Amino acid sequence: MYEFAQTELDSAWQSVHALQYVTDPRIRSLLLQHALEELHHSELFADAASEQSDFPQAVPLTRRSPLSEVESGDGSAAAKFLAALAVGENEIRNDFQVYRRAIPDPRIRRLFAQIENDEEGHAENSMASLTRLARENGISMRAIRWRHAWELLKRRHKSLGMKMGALILDTALTVLYFVFGGFGHWQARRRMVMSYEQQLKISRQQYELAESKVRPS
Amino acid sequence: MIVLGISSDFHDSSACLVKDGVPLVTAAEERFSYQKHDSGFPELAIKSCLRWAGVQPEEIDFVAYHEEPVVKFSRIMASRLQGFPFTARNFARTVREIVLGQLWVKLDIFRATGVSADKIHMVPHHLSHATYAFSAANLPRAAILVIDAVGEWTSTSLFSAERGDDGNPRIQLLDAVPYPHSLGMVYSAFTAFLGFRVNESENSTMALASFGTPRFAGEVRKIIRAESDGLYSVDPDYFDFSVTDRPPLSRKFYSAFGPARSNKDKLSFACVGESSPVDPRMQHYADVAASIQTVLEEIVFALAARAKRLTGVDSLCLAGGVALNCSMNGRLIRESGFKNVFIPPDPGDGGGALGAALYVSAKFGAPARKGFGPYLGLDYSGRLQTGDLARLEIHEILQHRSKAAVKKFGGFKSETPGFAAIAERVSEKLARGQVIGWFQGRFENGPRALGNRSLLVDPRNAEATRRLSRQVKLRAPFRPYACSLNEEKASVFFDFKDGVPAGTRWMSSAHPVRPQAREFVSEALHVDGTTRPQILARAENQKYHDLISAWEARSGCPALLNTSFNESGYPLVSSPVDAILAFLRTDIDALVVDDVLIEKV
């Protein structure tokens, strides 16, 4: 649920980020509306998540990266952004559907259904704006949609690749842990009981080393 | 010479630019990412700082990073291996994250700026903090106490510092308390025990402490032992820092203090007005909070006494996350015997970026020659015109889909009547019990809103404050608000013997309010009769000073209740769009963005 709260927050961030660069008033209105609703969804998920736990959980962080370059502010950049938004909204709506069917708690299912409905509206609005913008700027809709479908595919493969990579690396690290961990454990215990005088000496050496590197050439 | 400073990978990632020893701009990543205490690489903050200052990446001479990742990695490895063979899962995950990410910070910097590795300098974590505090204070000499959770290996450092004839600070390390002996980590562990979020809600622990009596101080003293020389040690048997899904506490801790508070258990304490009857179980938690606060203060007083003994100076600078504890800071200012206790505006890791940059700048011959305050963020002057609001077509949004996502109101109007008229109109609205969003110029660095990204309320108006807590901030009633007042009126509120202390300028310390002045700030008082003031000199923030004067002229009250302009769970607003989102989503009645006044109708 926290992951979904983050996804929705990221979606709000994308719209606010784009709002800085887009000048078309109708698209600005759409983006602001989108940001408001996504912030609301994020809170609904976060509230539901905190209800499920007795203790505050670490909230996962997302590294912000714009869906599409909108900095140039022209119609074509805005169109690409809207295409990415529409594709993304459809994708997340599909994810919500899967979770809604799998979750037994009726309150959470209702929450998913409500948000799915909104996401469908977002995708439709984005597509309507995109169609209008493409018509006004002579941009091929088909090209934009294919490009973003391709981007989406690449993103999914990258995500899968990273998960596989993490699994392999974790396995290797676990093997190393059990092979060399005993020696490491002995070293670690020695380090953890270091006296204050020893720590002071080490810290001073660390500072001197750092200072020696920061010297005008 | 331009130095880019960066901090990241724990909490409050930040970036800053220093030109010839002068801080140009500094900003936390959270202001751009909407993630409170964002710990990721501050790419958005770097880009924003560069764009704001008009600096091209190729103009950067050096990059300063706030810690040494390899040394820190050795500490994390040691802490994971210490629990061998029961820490396998945590070991793999932690080491993977570090090996794939944090160890390659130079690569991240290169990607973001194009600066080559030989121009990137790693500054030890506590040295970054110390340089920041000493530079901001602009004192000729001082003792510096850095207290946080942990740097690379040290959790508390004591420095002596003096400024040479060339302006260069000479900072010498006198003491280093090694991990796992850490005041910051113990305080955070108690914060988790009390049901609050670690690295975020330590201020809730501090606020709760005022409702309790320190009857467990003896038990806490078994965990944090004061040594005869003024230093301290921590008994690690009370903690289990390898767990992530529950408080990092061991059985020994639970047998001393009982079960941890669930976040579903309501704390019914209130700073003002009538508290509902308090459940004895919750009183128990308040007593635990009072006990850890008491012992923290004892230990820090012993450290301060040691600092005075070793350095012989009469000025003390504080830095590190523990320096955000304003109850402790207030007592240090009043009782430690130091003539001058200075707490910089951003003593946590956010300030570490600026400290690292100033350190490198000084080493290359451009030391900071003047102190600096908190208004070093970005501004958006001229970026919001009244026409922009019309272009956002808020009416259309209100009428269509977003009813659940915005607060219900009929519409809005906006105008630019000039500052004097804005101050007058805002005062009038405050007098009517309205909540005002106040957005001016450059945002503050650090966690405090100091009159540029603030929510303002009449500090005598209980109803308005309740509305602020329930409809805007979603703030627990046991957490007190702070207030702003002009320097000329400080003696009305406080009994400072030698003028206004430097440590009271930026809401970093709490002080008892004179009984006869309490009516002026009745809603910004804690249960112990203290408040956390911003005592403002006009030279520091002219517009805010003038607003407070206008408010006093209208109401006879010389203070304003001032709290950070953000919604619950979000960082302080940065841009006008952020402010408008908060304005639409909450019960803020009017919003001032630079010279534009926007009202709900």
Boltz contact constraints between the chains, C-beta under 6 A:
constraints:
  - contact:
      token1: [A, 9]
      token2: [B, 34]
      max_distance: 6.0
  - contact:
      token1: [A, 13]
      token2: [B, 34]
      max_distance: 6.0
  - contact:
      token1: [A, 16]
      token2: [B, 577]
      max_distance: 6.0
  - contact:
      token1: [A, 19]
      token2: [B, 577]
      max_distance: 6.0
  - contact:
      token1: [A, 25]
      token2: [B, 391]
      max_distance: 6.0
  - contact:
      token1: [A, 28]
      token2: [B, 391]
      max_distance: 6.0
  - contact:
      token1: [A, 28]
      token2: [B, 392]
      max_distance: 6.0
  - contact:
      token1: [A, 29]
      token2: [B, 393]
      max_distance: 6.0
  - contact:
      token1: [A, 29]
      token2: [B, 396]
      max_distance: 6.0
  - contact:
      token1: [A, 32]
      token2: [B, 392]
      max_distance: 6.0
  - contact:
      token1: [A, 33]
      token2: [B, 397]
      max_distance: 6.0
  - contact:
      token1: [A, 33]
      token2: [B, 402]
      max_distance: 6.0
  - contact:
      token1: [A, 36]
      token2: [B, 402]
      max_distance: 6.0
  - contact:
      token1: [A, 36]
      token2: [B, 405]
      max_distance: 6.0
  - contact:
      token1: [A, 36]
      token2: [B, 406]
      max_distance: 6.0
  - contact:
      token1: [A, 37]
      token2: [B, 402]
      max_distance: 6.0
  - contact:
      token1: [A, 37]
      token2: [B, 405]
      max_distance: 6.0
  - contact:
      token1: [A, 40]
      token2: [B, 404]
      max_distance: 6.0
  - contact:
      token1: [A, 40]
      token2: [B, 405]
      max_distance: 6.0
  - contact:
      token1: [A, 54]
      token2: [B, 262]
      max_distance: 6.0
  - contact:
      token1: [A, 55]
      token2: [B, 246]
      max_distance: 6.0
  - contact:
      token1: [A, 56]
      token2: [B, 197]
      max_distance: 6.0
  - contact:
      token1: [A, 56]
      token2: [B, 263]
      max_distance: 6.0
  - contact:
      token1: [A, 61]
      token2: [B, 35]
      max_distance: 6.0
  - contact:
      token1: [A, 61]
      token2: [B, 40]
      max_distance: 6.0
  - contact:
      token1: [A, 63]
      token2: [B, 40]
      max_distance: 6.0
  - contact:
      token1: [A, 64]
      token2: [B, 33]
      max_distance: 6.0
  - contact:
      token1: [A, 169]
      token2: [B, 96]
      max_distance: 6.0
  - contact:
      token1: [A, 170]
      token2: [B, 92]
      max_distance: 6.0
  - contact:
      token1: [A, 170]
      token2: [B, 96]
      max_distance: 6.0
  - contact:
      token1: [A, 173]
      token2: [B, 92]
      max_distance: 6.0
  - contact:
      token1: [A, 173]
      token2: [B, 95]
      max_distance: 6.0
  - contact:
      token1: [A, 174]
      token2: [B, 88]
      max_distance: 6.0
  - contact:
      token1: [A, 174]
      token2: [B, 92]
      max_distance: 6.0
  - contact:
      token1: [A, 177]
      token2: [B, 88]
      max_distance: 6.0
  - contact:
      token1: [A, 177]
      token2: [B, 91]
      max_distance: 6.0
  - contact:
      token1: [A, 181]
      token2: [B, 84]
      max_distance: 6.0
  - contact:
      token1: [A, 184]
      token2: [B, 81]
      max_distance: 6.0
  - contact:
      token1: [A, 185]
      token2: [B, 81]
      max_distance: 6.0
  - contact:
      token1: [A, 185]
      token2: [B, 84]
      max_distance: 6.0
  - contact:
      token1: [A, 188]
      token2: [B, 78]
      max_distance: 6.0
  - contact:
      token1: [A, 188]
      token2: [B, 81]
      max_distance: 6.0
  - contact:
      token1: [A, 188]
      token2: [B, 82]
      max_distance: 6.0
  - contact:
      token1: [A, 191]
      token2: [B, 78]
      max_distance: 6.0
  - contact:
      token1: [A, 192]
      token2: [B, 82]
      max_distance: 6.0
  - contact:
      token1: [A, 194]
      token2: [B, 178]
      max_distance: 6.0
  - contact:
      token1: [A, 199]
      token2: [B, 176]
      max_distance: 6.0
  - contact:
      token1: [A, 199]
      token2: [B, 178]
      max_distance: 6.0
  - contact:
      token1: [A, 200]
      token2: [B, 176]
      max_distance: 6.0
  - contact:
      token1: [A, 203]
      token2: [B, 154]
      max_distance: 6.0
  - contact:
      token1: [A, 203]
      token2: [B, 173]
      max_distance: 6.0
  - contact:
      token1: [A, 203]
      token2: [B, 176]
      max_distance: 6.0
  - contact:
      token1: [A, 204]
      token2: [B, 173]
      max_distance: 6.0
  - contact:
      token1: [A, 206]
      token2: [B, 124]
      max_distance: 6.0
  - contact:
      token1: [A, 207]
      token2: [B, 124]
      max_distance: 6.0
  - contact:
      token1: [A, 207]
      token2: [B, 173]
      max_distance: 6.0
  - contact:
      token1: [A, 210]
      token2: [B, 124]
      max_distance: 6.0
  - contact:
      token1: [A, 214]
      token2: [B, 121]
      max_distance: 6.0
  - contact:
      token1: [A, 214]
      token2: [B, 360]
      max_distance: 6.0
  - contact:
      token1: [A, 214]
      token2: [B, 363]
      max_distance: 6.0
  - contact:
      token1: [A, 216]
      token2: [B, 364]
      max_distance: 6.0
